[in-house]
Each structure stands twice: as structure tokens, then as C-alpha cells.
């Protein structure tokens, strides 16, 4: 299951925007450091009564492959930290995000990033 959603490149092409699933302890932070990924958090979102957070980040385009590797490593780290339902919840929440973005695109013809700028999503 996917634990992230690719929101597309920035207008400058220097950054890629992603939304991924994490917990309050931000387990991905140490993995980003280990993989030497330059990323900036843009927004943290959480549903009521939900253990997991959806975190919007932007990653330098040149670090995209390392970022995706860190996200793959995050799945194992979550298991080790006792979050046994991580992959299942990630799949569900990312699918809900996809559907919400699809509705926004159908209704408004565009989707906005957490920064307020328009996303350049090719496919949802």
C-alpha cells in the first residue's frame, strides 16, 4: 500500500509536493536525516479520533528518489514502533485524499496546495 500521495512539482520545478502518513512523534524525520533529504513541512492535518497525521511536505526535486526510499523505510519503522495497522490506514487515508482531490478537480477544475498555491497534479 502507498503511504504517500504525489501532489506534483512546484511551478519553478525545484520542489516536489507530497502528502504522507506519519504519527505525532514524526517517525520520518530521522529517516530523512539518514537519507540526507532536504524537505520542508507545509501543513499537518489530522482527522478527529485518528492516530495518524497527514503531513504535506515539499522535497527538493533532486532528493525525490531518496525521499521515496525513506517513505518505504518508514513502513518498517512503523511496525517496529508498534503501529501494526500503519500500511492499512495509510492506504485508506491516501485513498480518501485522492477521492477528495478528484471531487475538488471536478467541482473547481483546480486543487490548491497547503501554501495556497495551485497544485500541478497530472493524475489523481
N, C-alpha and C positions, 0 to 999 in steps of 0.2 A: 504494500500500500504506500501511496505517496504521503509524505509528511510536510509537503510544501506546495505552493502554487506560484508559478512564474507569472508576474504581473507585466513583464516586458521591459524593454530598455527605456532609459530616460531620453529626453529629446536630444541631449548632447551626445548620447551614445556612450558616455563614460561609465554610467551606472546601469545595473540591472535591479529591478524591484522584485522582491519575493515576499510571500507571507508563509510563515512556517508555524508549527505547533511546538510549544515548549511548556514548562512549568514555572512557577514563581521563582524557583532557585536558578533559573536560566542556565540549564544544563549545556546549551550550545556554546556559551561564552568560552569555556575552557577549550572546547574543540576548535573554535575559530582561532584562538590563540595558537594552539598546536599546529594547525594547518596554515598559519600566517595569512589569514584572510582579513582584508580591510572591509568592514561593514559598519553601517550606521543604522541604529534603530530609529524608526519613524513613528511608530504607534504600537501600543499594546492594547489588545481587545480581549474581553472575556465575557462569556455568557453567564447569566445567573446560575448558580449551583453547578458550575463546570470547573473541574480541577485544572484543565489545560487552558493555556493562553494562545491566541493567535497573535503573532508578532510580525509586523510589517517592517522590513529592512531594505536598505539598498546596499548593494555589493558592487565593488569596482568590477567592471566588465572583465578585466584581466584575471580576477580572482574567482570567476564563476565556477570553474571546474573544481577548485579546491573547496569552495563553499558547498557544492553539491556532495562532495565526498564527506565533508563534516556532517551534513544532514543525514547521510547514510550511517555514519558512525553514531549519530545521536540515537538511532533506533536501538542499538545495542546498549548504549549507556542508560537509556530509559529502563530497559529490562533489568540491568544490574542495580539500578536505584529503586526497584520495586514497582515501577509503573508498567505492569504487565498488560494493560489494555491500551497502551500508547498507540500502537500501529492501527488498531481497530478504530479508536476515537479519532486519530489523525485522518484516516480515510473518510470517516463520516463527516467531520467538521470541514475538511477541504472540499468535499462534495457539496455540502451546504453553501460554502463560499462560492463555488463555481455556479451553482444554481442562482444565487443572489446576483452575481455579476451578469449572468445571462439575462436575468429579468431587467437589470439596470440598462444593459445594452439594448434590449428590445424596447424598453419604455423611453429612454432618453437618447439612445444612439451613442452614448459615451459612458466611460467609467472614470471616476476620479481616484487618485492615489490619496493616501492619508495626508500628504502635504498640500492637497488642494489642486494639484496639477492633474491634467488628464493622463490616464494610462494609455499605453500603446499596445494593448492586448490584441494579438493576431487571432487567436482561437480561444474559446472558453469551453 
